Amino acid sequence: MILEVIRREYAQLTRSQQRLGEFFTARYRQAAFMTASEVASALELNEATVIRFAQRLGLSGYPALVRALREIVQQELQVAQADGEAADTARTLLAAELEHTRLMVQALALDAFDSAVTMLAQAEHVYVLGQGLSSPLAGLLCDLLRAVGCHADAWPAEPQALALALDEVGPSTAMVGISAGDECSELVGAALRIAREAGAGTVTLASERLSPCAQAAKVALIAPHSDEPLVPPVTAIVALMDVLVQLLAARHPDTVQARRNGVQATRLRIMDDALRQ
């Protein structure tokens, strides 16, 4: 096994190679799907150093190292699938996700939902933000809002992008922040506070009531979780997103349906044109 080779050769490696050995040993699941350039960038090393490291281990090059790591990952997956308790674990996790959603329904203030829908419906432009693992959720919500006719953009949660977005906010706009689990959301929380001070409507979809997002927004829709999972549970957050968009669509169903028909017609035109090329 390649990890055993790294352990065995570690003491004889250069300092840069030792850093690579530590990286591949601790993060082999991630490294198995990284290029040599990405590994070099992550450790601030030269790409040639990464390639020479693989050769130092007796491999033909970096692709051989990646193949060896992927074999380890594949073996782990096969063991997990063969585990007789896998089905029970899956049921337990599914039941926990359903419980999170049930807790959300019980704790949810319906007037908060009404306020959030009104804010988004009246906004000329909606900015959606998510930090860390919540960033893909922000992108999904942005796409859903566009599907029902909202002018929406998802902005990266980094200072320069947030500054550009905040330069455009005002009373005619709204900002939505998403915070799943206990993920850091300080940047999004700060953006929500500034947007609120500028008169924009502010909404958060969060798992934690005391998260920076939930504390900063005027309207907070909370999807609590009752345990401490290894990764943030997102089922209840996505349910909040879905209901929010469905309620928006229900306000102007004919307009939303007409937009869907128009988008579908345009998509077919694009496909037809592409096939003719």
Secondary structure, DSSP 8 states (H G I E B T S, - for coil): -HHHHHHHHGGGS-HHHHHHHHHHHHSHHHHTT--HHHHHHHHT--HHHHHHHHHHTT-SSHHHHHHHHHHHHHHHHHHHHH-TTHHHHHHHHHHHHHHHHHHHHHH--HHHHHHHHHHHHH-SEEEEEE-GGGHHHHHHHHHHHHHTT--EEEE-SSHHHHHHHHTT-STTEEEEEEE-TT---HHHHHHHHHHHHTT-EEEEEES-TTSHHHHHSSEEEE---SS--SS---HHHHHHHHHHHHHHHHHSHHHHHHHHHHHHHHHHHHHHHHHH-
